[in-house]
Amino acid sequence: MSWMLLRDLLSGANKYSTGIGRIWLAIVFIFRLLVYIVAAEHVWKDEQREFECNIRQPGCENVCFDYFFPISQIRLWSLQLIMVSTPSLLVVLHVAYRESREKRHRKQLYVSLGTMDGGLWYTYLISLIVKTGFEIGFLVLFYKLYNGFSVPFLMKCDLKPCPNTVDCYISKPTEKTIFTFFLVITSCLCIMLNFTELSLLILRYFIKCCLQKHSKTFKSSVCECHSLGYTECGETRAPQLLQNHGPSFDTDIPPKGEAKLLCDTEED
């Protein structure tokens, strides 16, 4: 398999990730992909040939090895690495879909192609959930298949065609145990980062929704205050308008000075 292709694809997803997502990608590159390529693959290179039992019965070693290792540990780790890294490509595909849609419509449809909004936010959230599910699922599968994460020195096998209970020995068990715990700890760290990023995205979404709701209520209250102020101004200015534009009131009601003169003449 070309691990460089996987590295290039994940590098393309890096620019659309959050800060925690970039830390996750760095851990995958340095502590998982490079460790797997440089060291772990050579430790498990000839595990079946170096698996020995204290009997030379034909087929006994093969049956015992298949029983204790139904799937090679290193192949299981590589499968986990592929399955965990694949959901990150959903974000890259979504951004590529946005780019093709803008080219098709020949106009800008999004503020930024890599901005976490709308459908891209849901795609990124789904990728985080799928990655976390794969991480937990592979850890549980590894634990169930090999009865723990440590590689034992000695295994006792009584399967046919072995004539009796035989002792089987695994090559480099201490070295394999160290690498296994290292990969388990790295996987747990990636799970913790995924949970943190998932919680952060959901928290930001709720804060954004609350702020939008608060801004809508604030704008509606401001509009009500403005409309109330306009009605009050109309009520206070109504008499003045009537005095200015009502000619019947000017003819019927005399000014104060004229009214006083009329009163004096009537008394005389």
C-alpha positions in Angstrom: 0.0 0.0 0.0 1.2 3.6 -0.8 1.1 5.3 2.6 2.3 8.5 0.9 -1.0 8.7 -0.9 -2.9 8.6 2.4 -0.5 11.3 3.8 -1.2 13.6 0.8 -4.9 13.2 1.1 -4.9 14.0 4.9 -2.7 17.0 4.2 -5.4 18.3 1.9 -8.0 17.9 4.7 -5.7 19.7 7.2 -6.4 23.2 5.8 -10.2 22.7 6.4 -9.8 21.5 10.0 -10.0 23.3 13.3 -7.1 23.8 15.6 -7.8 20.6 17.5 -8.3 18.8 14.2 -4.8 19.9 13.1 -3.3 18.5 16.3 -5.1 15.2 15.6 -3.6 15.1 12.1 -0.2 15.8 13.5 -0.5 12.9 16.0 -1.7 10.6 13.2 1.2 11.5 11.0 4.0 11.5 13.6 3.0 8.9 16.2 1.0 6.5 14.1 1.9 6.6 10.4 5.6 7.2 10.8 5.9 4.8 13.7 4.1 2.2 11.7 6.2 2.6 8.6 9.6 3.0 10.3 9.4 0.6 13.2 6.3 -1.4 13.9 6.1 -3.0 10.4 9.6 -4.5 10.9 8.8 -5.8 14.4 5.9 -7.9 13.1 7.5 -8.7 9.8 8.1 -12.5 10.2 5.8 -13.2 13.1 4.4 -16.5 11.7 7.8 -17.9 10.7 9.2 -17.0 14.2 6.2 -18.5 16.0 7.5 -21.8 17.4 6.0 -24.7 19.3 7.9 -27.5 21.2 6.6 -30.2 18.8 7.2 -30.9 15.2 3.8 -32.3 14.4 2.9 -31.2 10.9 0.2 -28.5 10.9 0.3 -28.0 14.7 2.1 -24.7 14.6 -0.1 -23.3 11.8 -3.3 -24.3 13.7 -2.1 -22.8 17.0 -0.9 -19.6 15.3 -4.2 -19.1 13.5 -6.0 -19.7 16.8 -4.0 -17.1 18.8 -3.7 -14.6 15.9 -6.9 -14.8 13.8 -5.7 -11.6 12.2 -2.2 -10.2 12.3 -1.9 -7.4 14.8 0.1 -5.2 12.5 -2.5 -5.6 9.7 -5.2 -4.8 12.2 -3.4 -1.6 13.2 -3.0 -0.6 9.5 -6.7 -1.3 8.8 -7.5 0.9 11.8 -5.3 3.7 10.5 -7.0 3.6 7.1 -10.5 3.5 8.4 -9.9 6.3 10.9 -8.3 8.5 8.3 -10.9 8.0 5.6 -13.7 10.1 7.3 -11.5 13.2 7.1 -11.7 13.0 3.3 -15.5 13.7 3.5 -14.6 17.3 4.3 -12.3 17.5 1.3 -15.0 16.0 -1.0 -17.6 18.5 0.4 -15.3 21.5 -0.3 -14.6 20.1 -3.8 -18.4 19.9 -4.3 -18.7 23.5 -3.3 -16.0 24.5 -5.8 -17.6 22.6 -8.6 -21.0 24.2 -7.8 -19.6 27.7 -7.9 -17.9 26.9 -11.2 -21.2 25.6 -12.6 -23.2 28.6 -11.5 -20.3 31.0 -12.4 -20.8 33.1 -9.3 -19.8 33.1 -5.6 -22.3 31.1 -3.6 -20.3 30.8 -0.3 -18.5 33.4 1.8 -15.5 31.0 2.0 -15.3 27.5 0.6 -13.7 26.1 3.7 -15.8 27.9 6.3 -17.5 25.7 8.8 -21.1 26.7 8.1 -24.2 25.0 6.7 -23.7 21.6 5.2 -20.0 21.6 5.7 -20.4 21.9 9.5 -22.6 18.8 9.5 -20.1 16.9 7.3 -17.3 17.8 9.6 -19.4 16.7 12.6 -20.3 13.4 11.0 -16.6 12.8 10.2 -15.7 13.3 13.8 -18.4 10.9 15.0 -17.3 8.2 12.5 -13.6 8.6 13.4 -14.4 8.3 17.1 -16.6 5.2 16.5 -13.8 3.5 14.4 -11.2 4.2 17.1 -13.3 2.8 19.9 -14.5 -0.2 17.8 -11.0 -1.2 16.8 -9.7 -1.0 20.4 -12.6 -3.2 21.6 -11.9 -5.6 18.7 -8.2 -5.8 19.5 -8.9 -6.5 23.1 -11.4 -9.2 22.4 -9.3 -10.9 19.8 -6.0 -11.1 21.8 -7.4 -11.1 25.4 -5.8 -7.8 26.2 -3.1 -5.5 24.9 0.0 -7.3 26.2 1.7 -10.0 24.1 2.5 -13.1 26.3 5.7 -15.0 26.3 4.1 -18.5 26.3 0.9 -19.9 24.9 -0.5 -23.4 25.5 -2.3 -25.0 22.6 -4.2 -28.3 22.6 -5.9 -28.1 19.2 -5.8 -30.9 16.6 -3.6 -32.1 15.0 -1.4 -31.4 18.1 -1.2 -34.8 20.0 -1.3 -33.1 23.4 -1.0 -29.7 25.0 2.1 -28.0 23.6 3.9 -24.9 24.5 4.2 -22.2 21.8 6.5 -19.2 21.9 6.1 -15.8 20.3 9.1 -13.9 19.0 10.0 -10.5 20.5 7.0 -10.4 22.9 8.4 -7.5 25.0 9.1 -5.3 22.0 5.7 -6.1 20.6 4.0 -5.3 23.9 5.8 -1.9 24.1 4.6 -1.0 20.6 1.1 -2.2 21.2 0.7 0.0 24.3 2.2 2.9 22.5 -0.4 2.5 19.7 -3.2 2.0 22.2 -2.2 5.2 24.1 -2.0 7.1 20.8 -5.4 5.9 19.8 -6.9 6.9 23.2 -5.3 10.4 22.7 -7.0 10.7 19.3 -10.3 9.7 20.9 -9.9 12.4 23.5 -9.1 15.0 20.9 -12.1 13.9 18.8 -14.4 14.2 21.8 -13.0 17.6 22.6 -13.4 18.9 19.1 -16.9 17.5 18.9 -17.9 19.2 22.2 -16.3 22.5 21.1 -18.2 22.5 17.8 -21.5 21.8 19.4 -20.9 24.4 22.1 -20.0 27.0 19.4 -23.2 26.1 17.5 -25.4 26.6 20.6 -23.7 29.9 21.5 -24.2 31.1 17.9 -27.9 30.1 18.0 -28.4 31.9 21.4 -26.7 35.1 20.1 -28.9 35.0 16.9 -32.0 34.6 19.0 -31.0 37.4 21.3 -30.2 39.7 18.4 -33.7 39.0 16.9 -35.5 39.8 20.1 -33.4 42.9 20.6 -34.2 44.1 17.0 -37.9 43.5 17.5 -38.0 45.4 20.8 -36.1 48.3 19.1 -38.7 48.4 16.3 -41.5 48.4 18.8 -40.0 51.3 20.7 -39.5 53.3 17.4 -43.1 52.7 16.4 -44.4 53.7 19.8 -42.3 56.9 19.6 -43.8 57.8 16.2 -47.4 57.4 17.6 -46.6 59.6 20.6 -45.1 62.3 18.4 -48.2 62.2 16.2 -50.6 62.7 19.2 -48.6 65.7 20.6 -48.4 67.5 17.2 -52.0 66.9 16.2 -53.4 70.1 17.9 -50.7 72.2 16.3 -51.6 70.9 12.9 -55.2 71.6 13.5 -54.3 75.2 14.6 -52.2 75.7 11.5 -54.4 74.1 8.9 -57.9 74.6 10.4 -59.3 77.9 9.0 -62.7 77.4 10.8 -61.1 77.6 14.2 -59.3 80.9 13.2 -62.7 82.6 12.3 -64.8 81.4 15.2 -62.3 81.8 18.1 -60.9 85.3 18.5 -57.6 86.1 19.9 -57.2 86.9 23.6 -56.9 90.7 23.2 -60.0 90.9 21.0 -62.0 88.8 23.4 -61.2 91.2 26.2 -62.3 94.2 24.3 -65.6 92.6 23.4 -66.3 91.8 27.1 -65.6 95.4 28.1 -68.0 96.8 25.5 -70.7 94.4 26.6 -70.4 95.5 30.2 -70.6 99.2 29.2 
